[in-house]
Amino acid sequence: MTTLTTAEYEACDATGLAALVRSREISPRELAQTAIARIEALNPLVNAVILKAYDQALAELDTRTDRPPFLGVPYLIKDLHAPVRGLPLTNGSRMFVDPPAPFDSTLVARLRAAGFVMLGRTNSPEFGLSASTEPHRYGATRNPWNLDRIAGGSSGGAGAAVASGMLPATHATDSAGSIRIPASCNGLVGLKPTRGLNPYGPHRGDAAHGISHENAVSRTVRDTAAILDITAGPDVGAPYFARPPEGGFVAAIARPPKRLRVGCWTRTLRDEPVDAECSAAVQHAATLLEDLGHDVEEARPEFDWKLLIDAQMNVLMSGLGPMVATMERLNGKPVTESDLEPLTFAIVARARQESLERYLDSLMRMQLEVRRMAAFFETFDILVTPTMTAPPPVLGCLPTDGRDVDGFLARLFDLAPFAAPFNASGQPAISLPLHWSAGGLPVGVQFAGRYGEDATLLQLAAQIEEAQPWASRRPKLA
């Protein structure tokens, strides 16, 4: 066996690292230790990893006698929603002082069974409420491309960990763009899969009426496909089900997609202008798609974007009330302003005042607008938009130390209005790193597909990646 250099390690995606272990060019333990060394070297610069579990991970690795396909490949789990056996889960909040979880979520268990080594947790804003990862409890995560810029949210720690070179892919979650926004900010691949394709349980039911999703951010499409092959499929009691393709996603991306009808839109879905860099990114994508043989035209879905977003956010935020009430029962004391960030406390207060009638009305309105939006995909296979309205802005652009909930949401959706509708609809959507600004910042392009057609979306992404590779483009930090 040989020793991996830093350059060799960072040149490999997860699939490539797994191949080195299978061929016994490197041992699983040495691979994990290489990842630990990169985390220790890079994390002081970006603050992506907030909980480390190196000894636990190596001890478990040393006791394994099987050789699953990703044995020894490093992984991190976001500090939101996903229990990991032996690790605390704080959701980025001072409110949580939970002991280590006694079980893995189904998704984590599937990753662990495939050989991934759980080295710790990545930073998340409190309860995942922001498009920038700057929780009071753990501090700001910085963008590896420019340390003064946001890494996105709420999977900003995940995005910065991968972009910086700590590891090639890692866990992420998405309720209103929290996989795709960090993918755009950090120059990565970020797929929010179809509702029900990945499991929610056993600790959660339908995850905010199917608005919330889990998957990963990665540097390559093949890693995204490979991870989805491991995690996809319903768990016990699943309220939704989306069928993976026959033969799996890795096999699917080996084939080119059919000729697709693609609608491209360079403005917001409310027909407002975006930054010139983001518009140029979509225009470039449209040209590339035409060169690849697809039929491309300017088009967007017709629906009331504001009505949909207002209803969706009311559904999401209302769920915080019962969650906090559960914590109060477990802790035997009320949650106070000292337990939460000011914005979160204001959102919880609003949630506790929400009436059942208004909550159900929001759910109904969201679902009706989703049907209007989905009608677009009766004609078009794919919708292409910017992922964000601008390149990553400076840290502090979305402060959570105030109580103006509506003002905060307005700023958030001024920056990232494109992703959330596809959480409401449950459709698959992916951000791809197809453009860099004049200042050297990544600018993602979002591709959304029909419900359940994740394979088509990944086939297109793989075709685009082959035509315009991006994995070797790395920040100077790395």
C-alpha distance (Angstrom), angle and dihedral (degrees) to the residues before:
residue distance angle dihedral
M1 . . .
T2 3.80 . .
T3 3.78 131.8 .
L4 3.79 117.1 -108.9
T5 3.77 115.7 -127.1
T6 3.79 118.8 -142.2
A7 3.80 90.0 -108.7
E8 3.81 92.2 50.6
Y9 3.80 91.8 47.7
E10 3.80 94.5 49.2
A11 3.81 92.3 45.5
C12 3.82 90.8 62.4
D13 3.77 128.3 79.6
A14 3.80 119.3 -147.1
T15 3.80 91.5 -90.1
G16 3.79 90.0 52.8
L17 3.81 93.3 48.5
A18 3.80 90.2 49.7
A19 3.81 89.7 53.4
L20 3.82 90.8 53.7
V21 3.82 90.0 54.7
R22 3.80 93.0 46.2
S23 3.80 90.9 51.9
R24 3.83 88.5 47.0
E25 3.80 92.0 -123.1
I26 3.79 86.2 130.7
S27 3.80 132.1 16.0
P28 3.81 121.2 -118.0
R29 3.82 90.7 -118.2
E30 3.80 93.1 50.5
L31 3.80 90.1 50.5
A32 3.79 91.8 51.2
Q33 3.80 91.0 46.8
T34 3.81 90.6 50.9
A35 3.81 88.9 54.8
I36 3.81 91.0 48.2
A37 3.80 90.1 53.0
R38 3.80 91.3 51.1
I39 3.82 91.7 49.1
E40 3.79 90.9 50.3
A41 3.80 91.7 48.7
L42 3.80 98.3 44.8
N43 3.78 106.7 30.0
P44 3.83 95.4 75.5
L45 3.81 87.0 62.5
V46 3.81 100.1 47.1
N47 3.84 106.6 18.6
A48 3.80 93.9 -139.2
V49 3.83 99.4 141.5
I50 3.80 117.3 59.8
L51 3.81 100.8 169.7
K52 3.81 125.7 38.9
A53 3.80 124.8 -161.6
Y54 3.80 101.9 174.2
D55 3.81 99.7 139.8
Q56 3.78 92.7 46.7
A57 3.80 91.9 48.0
L58 3.81 94.7 48.3
A59 3.80 92.5 45.5
E60 3.78 90.9 53.7
L61 3.79 91.4 46.0
D62 3.80 91.4 52.2
T63 3.81 91.3 55.3
R64 3.81 96.5 51.4
T65 3.78 115.4 109.1
D66 3.80 97.2 177.3
R67 3.80 125.7 80.0
P68 3.81 108.1 -139.9
P69 3.82 118.7 -178.6
F70 3.82 97.8 -94.6
L71 3.80 99.1 36.1
G72 3.80 110.8 164.0
V73 3.82 95.5 2.7
P74 3.82 107.6 141.1
Y75 3.79 122.3 -116.8
L76 3.78 138.2 174.0
I77 3.80 127.6 -157.6
K78 3.80 121.4 -140.9
D79 3.80 116.6 -114.0
L80 3.79 92.1 -115.7
H81 3.80 133.9 85.9
A82 3.82 99.0 -26.3
P83 3.83 118.3 100.6
V84 3.80 116.2 -149.5
R85 3.78 119.4 -164.6
G86 3.80 108.7 -106.9
L87 3.82 96.5 10.4
P88 3.81 130.0 98.2
L89 3.81 119.8 -121.0
T90 3.82 114.1 -147.5
N91 3.84 103.0 163.7
G92 3.81 87.0 -138.2
S93 3.80 91.6 -68.1
R94 3.79 137.9 121.9
M95 3.80 86.7 -141.6
F96 3.78 93.1 76.3
V97 3.77 120.0 76.3
D98 3.77 94.5 156.7
P99 3.80 121.1 159.8
P100 3.81 117.6 -120.0
A101 3.81 112.4 -62.6
P102 3.82 115.3 -102.3
F103 3.82 93.3 -144.6
D104 3.80 145.4 32.4
S105 3.78 122.5 -115.9
T106 3.78 111.8 -113.4
L107 3.80 91.3 -104.0
V108 3.81 92.6 50.1
A109 3.81 91.0 46.2
R110 3.80 90.6 54.2
L111 3.80 91.4 49.8
R112 3.81 91.0 48.1
A113 3.81 91.6 48.9
A114 3.82 88.7 53.2
G115 3.82 89.4 57.9
F116 3.81 103.4 -100.2
V117 3.81 112.9 148.9
M118 3.82 114.3 -132.8
L119 3.82 103.8 -139.5
G120 3.81 98.5 171.2
R121 3.78 145.7 -68.1
T122 3.81 133.4 -56.7
N123 3.80 127.0 -133.6
S124 3.81 121.7 -91.6
P125 3.81 132.9 177.1
E126 3.79 113.7 -105.5
F127 3.83 107.1 -66.8
G128 3.81 87.9 -14.6
L129 3.80 91.1 -80.2
S130 3.81 100.0 141.5
A131 3.80 139.7 62.2
S132 3.81 87.6 -136.3
T133 3.79 123.5 60.9
E134 3.80 104.3 -130.2
P135 3.83 108.2 127.9
H136 3.79 117.0 175.3
R137 3.80 89.9 -133.0
Y138 3.81 97.6 58.1
G139 3.80 106.7 13.7
A140 3.78 132.1 -123.7
T141 3.78 125.8 -35.3
R142 3.81 110.3 -138.9
N143 3.77 128.3 -142.6
P144 3.83 111.6 -110.5
W145 3.82 90.5 -143.3
N146 3.81 91.0 58.4
L147 3.79 120.0 0.9
D148 3.80 92.2 -148.7
R149 3.83 91.8 60.3
I150 3.78 132.6 81.0
A151 3.79 120.8 -97.5
G152 3.80 90.1 -148.6
G153 3.75 128.8 -114.5
S154 2.74 161.7 -43.8
S155 3.83 90.1 -12.0
G156 3.80 91.2 37.1
G157 3.79 94.2 128.0
A158 3.79 89.8 53.0
G159 3.79 92.2 48.5
A160 3.80 94.4 48.4
A161 3.81 92.2 46.1
V162 3.80 92.1 56.0
A163 3.80 97.5 38.5
S164 3.81 92.8 49.0
G165 3.81 92.3 54.3
M166 3.80 101.1 -108.0
L167 3.81 90.9 126.0
P168 3.81 136.8 -18.1
A169 3.82 101.0 -115.1
T170 3.77 138.6 3.2
H171 3.81 147.0 174.5
A172 3.80 121.3 -72.1
T173 3.81 138.3 168.5
D174 3.81 132.7 -146.4
S175 3.83 132.1 -161.0
A176 3.82 99.5 150.3
G177 3.80 104.0 2.2
S178 3.80 101.8 -46.1
I179 3.82 93.7 141.6
R180 3.80 98.2 38.4
I181 3.82 97.9 43.5
P182 3.85 94.1 55.7
A183 3.81 89.1 42.6
S184 3.80 88.5 56.3
C185 3.82 94.0 44.6
N186 3.81 93.5 48.6
G187 3.81 103.1 36.9
L188 3.82 96.4 -109.2
V189 3.79 143.7 128.6
G190 3.79 111.6 -98.4
L191 3.83 122.2 178.5
K192 3.78 123.8 -174.3
P193 3.80 99.9 -162.8
T194 3.78 128.6 -144.1
R195 3.80 115.5 -73.7
G196 3.78 109.9 -85.5
L197 3.80 96.6 13.5
N198 3.81 90.7 108.3
P199 3.82 121.0 41.1
Y200 3.81 124.5 -103.6
G201 3.80 101.3 -165.8
P202 2.84 172.6 174.2
H203 3.82 91.8 -10.4
R204 3.83 97.2 37.2
G205 3.77 132.9 50.1
D206 3.78 115.9 -154.3
A207 3.84 97.6 -22.7
A208 3.82 102.3 -123.6
H209 3.81 95.8 -27.6
G210 3.80 90.0 -50.3
I211 3.81 95.0 -54.5
S212 3.82 93.2 118.4
H213 3.80 123.1 71.4
E214 3.80 139.5 178.8
N215 3.79 129.9 -148.0
A216 3.82 134.6 112.5
V217 3.78 149.6 -81.8
S218 3.79 117.6 -127.8
R219 3.78 144.2 163.5
T220 3.82 96.1 -119.8
V221 3.79 137.8 41.7
R222 3.79 91.4 -131.7
D223 3.81 90.6 59.4
T224 3.80 90.5 50.4
A225 3.81 89.4 50.7
A226 3.81 93.3 45.7
I227 3.80 93.5 49.7
L228 3.79 90.7 48.2
D229 3.81 89.7 52.1
I230 3.81 87.3 58.0
T231 3.80 99.3 44.5
A232 3.83 105.2 31.7
G233 3.77 121.6 105.6
P234 3.80 136.0 70.3
D235 3.78 123.3 -75.0
V236 3.78 126.9 -146.8
G237 3.80 111.4 -56.6
A238 3.81 94.5 7.0
P239 3.83 110.9 172.7
Y240 3.82 93.1 -154.5
F241 3.77 134.0 37.5
A242 3.81 131.4 -164.2
R243 3.79 116.8 -179.8
P244 3.83 118.8 -127.5
P245 3.81 115.5 -133.4
E246 3.77 120.4 -88.1
G247 3.81 106.6 -88.4
G248 3.82 94.2 13.5
F249 3.78 137.5 -92.2
V250 3.81 98.6 -71.5
A251 3.79 89.5 56.3
A252 3.81 90.1 45.9
I253 3.82 95.1 55.8
A254 3.79 90.3 53.5
R255 3.81 85.2 72.7
P256 3.81 123.6 64.5
P257 3.79 117.5 -118.1
K258 3.77 121.4 -104.4
R259 3.80 117.2 -99.4
L260 3.79 102.9 -70.1
R261 3.78 133.6 -153.3
V262 3.78 105.7 -133.0
G263 3.79 130.5 -169.1
C264 3.82 114.6 -156.1
W265 3.78 124.6 -164.3
T266 3.81 124.4 -175.9
R267 3.82 98.1 -173.7
T268 3.79 131.4 59.6
L269 3.79 118.6 -75.9
R270 3.82 85.6 -104.5
D271 3.83 88.2 57.1
E272 3.81 95.9 -107.2
P273 3.82 123.1 141.6
V274 3.81 122.9 -100.8
D275 3.79 131.9 -157.9
A276 3.80 112.6 -64.0
E277 3.83 90.7 -118.4
C278 3.82 91.2 58.2
S279 3.79 93.0 46.0
A280 3.80 90.1 49.3
A281 3.81 90.2 50.7
V282 3.82 91.7 57.6
Q283 3.81 92.6 43.6
H284 3.79 89.4 52.6
A285 3.82 90.3 48.4
A286 3.80 90.3 51.3
T287 3.80 91.4 53.2
L288 3.79 91.1 47.3
L289 3.82 91.4 50.7
E290 3.79 91.3 50.7
D291 3.80 89.7 50.2
L292 3.81 88.1 52.7
G293 3.82 90.1 56.2
H294 3.80 102.2 -100.8
D295 3.81 125.5 135.4
V296 3.81 108.3 -114.1
E297 3.78 130.3 -174.9
E298 3.76 138.8 158.7
A299 3.81 108.1 -93.4
R300 3.79 143.0 133.4
P301 3.82 135.6 -172.5
E302 3.79 118.7 -95.1
F303 3.80 112.2 -126.7
D304 3.80 140.0 115.1
W305 3.80 101.3 -88.9
K306 3.82 95.4 -174.5
L307 3.78 93.8 48.6
L308 3.80 90.4 49.9
I309 3.82 94.7 47.5
D310 3.81 94.3 45.0
A311 3.79 90.8 50.8
Q312 3.80 93.7 43.9
M313 3.79 94.0 49.9
N314 3.79 91.2 47.9
V315 3.81 89.3 54.3
L316 3.81 91.9 47.5
M317 3.80 97.2 44.4
S318 3.80 93.7 44.5
G319 3.78 88.6 62.4
L320 3.81 90.6 66.4
G321 3.79 92.1 70.0
P322 3.82 96.1 65.5
M323 3.81 91.2 40.8
V324 3.80 92.4 55.5
A325 3.80 90.5 44.2
T326 3.80 89.1 55.4
M327 3.81 90.7 52.0
E328 3.80 90.0 50.0
R329 3.80 90.8 54.1
L330 3.81 92.2 47.5
N331 3.81 93.6 46.9
G332 3.79 95.0 40.2
K333 3.80 93.5 -131.5
P334 3.81 138.4 79.2
V335 3.78 121.5 -95.4
T336 3.80 110.4 -110.3
E337 3.79 135.2 -164.9
S338 3.80 89.3 -94.8
D339 3.82 90.1 62.2
L340 3.80 96.7 57.2
E341 3.78 140.2 39.5
P342 3.84 111.9 -98.9
L343 3.81 94.0 -108.4
T344 3.80 92.4 48.3
F345 3.80 91.5 48.2
A346 3.81 89.4 52.3
I347 3.81 91.4 49.4
V348 3.80 91.5 49.5
A349 3.82 90.6 49.1
R350 3.81 89.2 52.1
A351 3.80 91.3 47.4
R352 3.80 91.4 53.3
Q353 3.79 90.5 53.9
E354 3.80 93.7 49.8
S355 3.80 115.7 117.3
L356 3.77 122.4 -135.4
E357 3.80 89.4 -124.5
R358 3.81 93.8 56.5
Y359 3.80 92.5 43.1
L360 3.80 92.7 53.9
D361 3.79 90.5 43.4
S362 3.83 89.3 54.6
L363 3.79 90.8 50.5
M364 3.81 91.5 50.2
R365 3.81 93.6 47.3
M366 3.79 91.5 48.6
Q367 3.79 91.5 51.7
L368 3.82 93.5 48.3
E369 3.82 92.5 51.4
V370 3.81 89.5 47.2
R371 3.80 88.9 57.9
R372 3.80 90.3 51.8
M373 3.80 91.2 49.3
A374 3.80 93.9 45.6
A375 3.82 90.4 56.3
F376 3.82 86.6 75.2
F377 3.80 88.8 68.1
E378 3.80 91.6 58.7
T379 3.82 85.1 74.4
F380 3.81 103.8 25.3
D381 3.80 129.4 48.7
I382 3.83 95.2 -156.7
L383 3.80 138.0 21.3
V384 3.82 116.8 -153.8
T385 3.82 121.0 -160.7
P386 3.78 137.3 149.3
T387 3.80 111.7 -83.4
M388 3.83 91.0 -137.1
T389 3.80 134.8 11.2
A390 3.83 93.2 -119.9
P391 3.81 141.7 12.1
P392 3.83 114.1 -84.7
P393 3.84 108.6 -58.1
V394 3.80 125.9 -144.0
L395 3.78 122.5 -72.8
G396 3.78 113.4 -90.7
C397 3.81 94.0 40.6
L398 3.82 91.1 119.5
P399 3.81 105.5 39.8
T400 3.80 117.6 -171.9
D401 3.80 97.0 -166.1
G402 3.81 93.4 94.4
R403 3.81 133.4 71.3
D404 3.81 100.7 -133.2
V405 3.79 99.0 114.9
D406 3.80 96.2 174.0
G407 3.80 92.1 47.6
F408 3.80 91.1 50.3
L409 3.80 92.8 49.5
A410 3.80 90.7 48.4
R411 3.82 90.4 54.9
L412 3.80 92.0 45.0
F413 3.80 94.2 51.8
D414 3.79 92.6 42.2
L415 3.81 84.5 63.8
A416 3.81 100.8 36.5
P417 3.83 113.9 19.6
F418 3.81 99.5 139.8
A419 3.81 104.8 68.7
A420 3.82 107.5 52.6
P421 3.83 98.8 67.1
F422 3.79 89.8 66.0
N423 3.79 91.0 54.2
A424 3.79 87.3 55.9
S425 3.81 92.2 48.3
G426 3.81 95.5 39.6
Q427 3.82 91.3 -131.4
P428 3.80 121.6 145.8
A429 3.81 116.6 -102.9
I430 3.79 130.5 174.5
S431 3.80 134.5 -167.3
L432 3.80 116.4 -144.6
P433 3.85 126.5 -167.8
L434 3.79 100.0 -121.0
H435 3.80 102.2 142.9
W436 3.79 142.0 36.6
S437 3.79 122.7 -159.0
A438 3.80 124.4 -119.9
G439 3.80 85.6 -100.4
G440 3.81 92.2 55.9
L441 3.81 98.1 -103.7
P442 3.82 122.3 139.3
V443 3.80 118.0 -109.4
G444 3.80 116.1 -165.4
V445 3.79 129.0 -150.8
Q446 3.81 119.5 -147.1
F447 3.81 122.4 -139.2
A448 3.82 116.6 -169.4
G449 3.79 124.4 -169.0
R450 3.77 141.5 -174.4
Y451 3.79 120.7 -67.9
G452 3.79 109.7 -80.9
E453 3.82 94.9 9.0
D454 3.80 97.5 109.5
A455 3.80 89.7 132.7
T456 3.81 91.9 59.6
L457 3.79 90.3 48.6
L458 3.80 91.9 50.4
Q459 3.81 92.2 45.4
L460 3.79 88.7 55.0
A461 3.81 91.3 45.6
A462 3.81 90.8 51.3
Q463 3.80 90.8 48.8
I464 3.81 90.6 50.9
E465 3.81 91.6 46.2
E466 3.80 91.0 52.9
A467 3.80 90.5 50.7
Q468 3.80 94.4 44.9
P469 3.83 111.8 18.8
W470 3.79 117.0 -159.1
A471 3.80 108.3 169.3
S472 3.81 94.4 95.1
R473 3.80 92.3 54.0
R474 3.77 103.5 98.4
P475 3.83 137.1 170.3
K476 3.79 117.6 -104.0
L477 3.79 88.6 -115.7
A478 3.80 88.6 71.7
